[in-house]
Structures are given as structure tokens and as C-alpha cells.
Amino acid sequence: MDVGRLLAVALSAALVNNLVLERLIGICPSIGAPLRLRSAAGLGLGVVLAMTMASVASVAIDRYVLVPLDLVYLRTVTLVLLVVGSAMAAVRVVGNTRPRLRDARGRSPAGLVGNCAVLGVALLAVEKQYGPVEALVYAVSAGLGLLTVMVVLAGLRGRIEMGSVPESLKGLPIVLITGGLMALAFLGFSGMGSE
């Protein structure tokens, strides 16, 4: 496996083609992230775990089962089932390791909130025809990029709420404006590590 290629995949997924800031996939878990940094990091790690499991399993099943048996028409159904299973596993892991992240019914929201990002990464990994190792690097890097955005937005939201924001911009509008400014900042990475 070419290390340079894996590095290019990692840089592209985490910085250049960031899921939230460039592709607008996974914006729901980023905007809905808790205000506390530790909670946002815990949720982000759950999403990274679910992304990694779903992407590697999706690529492996697609490459070694669906394509050889000419069952490519089942790709979407298979990916959705894998994403649901990965999200449920991530919910269980995060819920057991971080019990404070559970809601009143005992469920952890990490997998529930991150499903759109998890499905997006799994679909992109299959679409780009990555091998299992490249899919692993891609999923972990994309997840770390999403985690970075979640943690930074959570930190900025805490600071913004202490500042003086016009009444019409409080809440979601100022978060979206902040996300737009972050996207402009990440635009500086374009051209770096592109595949």
C-alpha cells in the first residue's frame, strides 16, 4: 500500500474535502452538538467509530460479496443496514463508556445524530472504489475532520453565547454564520493533498 496515497486520502478527507464544511454532510450533528466541549468530543468519537465500522464493512461487502455475485442493485439497502448496525454499536459503546451522554430513556444520541454523516462516508468510500485499508483511513480521517468541526463549533458557541449578539442572530443563525466562516478558513487547505 502506497503511504503517499494514504496520506493524500487522509488530508483530503479531514481538511480539503471536510464533510461538514465542504460537502455539507453531517451538518446536523455539528450544529446539534452540545455546548460542552467534553460532550461534543464524546459524541464526535461515537460518530467516528460508527463511520469507521460502516465504511470498512461497506467496502468489504461491496467488493467481496455484492460485485462478485452481481448483486450491485442491493448496494443501497446493504449500506443502510450496515450504517444502522454501526450506529447501534456506536451508541452502545458510547453509552457504556460515557454514561452522561445518555438521554432520559437511556439512549446515547451519538449514533442517532450522526447517521447522515455515517451513511455519507460509507457511500463515498464505496463510490471512490477504495480498498479496505483506504476506506479505513478515509473514514477515520473524515470522522476526525467532523470531530474537529464539532468541537470547534461547540467551543465557539460557548463564547458566542457570552458575547453580545443581535437578537435576530441568536441561536441557529449565528451558528450557521460561524460555520460559514470556518468553511472559508478551511478553503485555505484546497489543493493540499488532493486525490
C-alpha positions in Angstrom: 0.0 0.0 0.0 1.4 3.4 -1.0 1.8 5.5 2.1 1.7 8.7 0.0 -1.7 7.7 -1.4 -3.0 7.0 2.2 -1.7 10.4 3.3 -3.4 12.1 0.4 -6.7 10.3 1.3 -6.3 11.4 4.9 -5.6 15.0 4.2 -8.3 15.2 1.6 -10.9 13.7 3.9 -10.0 15.7 7.1 -9.2 19.1 5.7 -9.7 19.7 2.0 -13.0 17.9 1.5 -14.2 18.2 5.0 -17.7 16.6 5.4 -19.3 19.4 7.1 -17.6 22.5 5.7 -17.1 21.4 2.0 -19.7 18.7 1.4 -22.4 19.7 3.9 -22.7 16.1 5.0 -23.0 15.8 8.7 -24.0 19.3 9.4 -26.8 18.1 11.7 -24.5 16.6 14.3 -22.2 19.6 14.1 -24.9 22.1 14.7 -26.7 20.0 17.2 -23.6 19.3 19.2 -23.7 20.1 22.9 -22.2 23.3 24.2 -19.8 21.5 26.5 -16.5 20.5 24.8 -16.3 17.1 26.5 -19.8 16.2 25.4 -19.1 17.3 21.8 -15.9 15.3 21.8 -17.7 12.2 23.2 -20.4 12.4 20.6 -17.8 13.1 17.8 -15.8 10.0 18.9 -19.0 7.9 18.7 -19.6 9.2 15.1 -16.0 8.4 14.2 -16.4 4.9 15.5 -19.7 4.3 13.6 -18.2 5.8 10.4 -15.1 3.6 10.6 -17.1 0.4 11.2 -19.7 1.2 8.5 -17.2 2.3 5.8 -14.8 -0.7 6.2 -17.7 -3.2 6.3 -19.4 -1.5 3.3 -16.3 -1.6 1.2 -15.6 -5.2 2.1 -19.1 -6.4 1.5 -19.4 -4.4 -1.7 -16.1 -5.6 -3.1 -16.1 -9.2 -1.9 -19.8 -10.1 -1.9 -22.0 -7.8 -4.0 -19.8 -7.2 -7.0 -18.6 -10.9 -7.5 -22.2 -12.2 -7.1 -23.6 -9.5 -9.4 -25.8 -8.1 -6.6 -24.8 -4.5 -7.0 -28.5 -3.5 -7.1 -28.6 -4.3 -3.3 -25.8 -1.8 -2.5 -28.0 0.9 -1.0 -30.1 -1.5 1.1 -26.9 -3.2 2.3 -25.2 0.2 3.2 -28.3 1.4 5.1 -28.4 -1.8 7.1 -24.6 -1.6 7.8 -25.0 2.0 8.9 -27.8 1.2 11.2 -25.9 -1.6 12.8 -22.8 0.5 13.1 -24.7 3.3 14.7 -26.3 1.0 17.2 -22.9 -0.4 18.1 -21.5 3.1 18.5 -24.5 4.1 20.7 -23.8 1.0 22.9 -20.1 1.7 23.1 -20.5 5.5 23.8 -23.4 4.8 26.2 -21.3 2.3 28.2 -18.1 4.4 28.2 -19.7 7.8 28.6 -23.0 7.3 30.6 -23.6 11.1 31.0 -24.3 11.3 27.2 -27.4 9.2 27.6 -30.8 10.8 27.5 -33.7 10.3 29.8 -34.7 7.0 28.1 -31.1 5.6 28.5 -30.1 6.0 24.8 -27.0 7.7 23.7 -27.6 10.2 20.8 -24.2 9.7 19.1 -25.3 7.2 16.5 -28.8 8.7 16.1 -27.4 12.2 15.3 -24.6 11.0 13.1 -26.4 8.7 10.8 -26.3 11.1 7.8 -22.6 11.5 8.1 -22.0 7.8 8.6 -24.1 6.9 5.5 -22.4 9.7 3.5 -18.9 8.4 4.3 -19.8 4.8 3.6 -21.4 5.7 0.3 -18.4 7.9 -0.7 -15.9 5.1 0.2 -17.8 2.6 -2.0 -18.2 5.2 -4.8 -14.5 6.0 -4.8 -13.8 2.3 -5.0 -11.4 2.3 -2.0 -9.9 -0.9 -0.7 -10.5 -1.8 2.9 -7.3 -0.1 4.1 -8.1 3.1 2.2 -11.6 3.0 3.4 -10.3 2.8 7.0 -8.0 5.8 6.5 -10.8 7.7 4.7 -13.4 7.0 7.4 -11.1 7.8 10.3 -9.9 11.0 8.7 -13.3 12.1 7.7 -14.5 11.4 11.2 -11.7 13.3 12.7 -12.5 16.3 10.4 -16.1 16.1 11.6 -15.0 15.8 15.2 -12.8 18.9 14.8 -15.7 20.9 13.4 -18.0 19.7 16.2 -15.5 20.6 18.9 -14.6 24.0 17.4 -18.2 24.9 16.9 -19.1 23.8 20.5 -16.3 26.0 21.8 -17.2 28.9 19.6 -20.9 28.6 20.5 -20.0 28.8 24.2 -18.0 32.0 23.5 -20.7 33.5 21.3 -23.4 33.0 23.9 -21.4 35.1 26.4 -20.9 37.8 23.8 -23.4 40.4 22.6 -25.2 39.0 19.5 -28.1 40.9 18.0 -31.4 39.3 18.9 -32.2 38.3 15.4 -29.0 36.3 15.0 -29.1 34.4 18.3 -29.2 30.7 18.2 -29.0 28.8 14.9 -28.4 31.9 12.6 -25.1 32.8 14.4 -24.0 29.1 14.4 -24.6 28.9 10.6 -22.7 32.1 10.1 -19.8 30.8 12.2 -19.8 27.6 10.2 -19.6 29.6 7.0 -16.6 31.5 8.3 -15.0 28.2 9.3 -15.7 26.9 5.8 -13.9 29.9 4.4 -10.9 29.2 6.7 -10.8 25.6 5.6 -10.8 26.7 1.9 -7.2 27.6 2.5 -6.4 23.9 2.5 -7.7 23.4 -1.0 -5.1 22.0 -3.4 -3.3 20.3 -0.5 -3.4 16.5 -0.5 -6.0 16.3 -3.2 -6.5 12.9 -4.7 
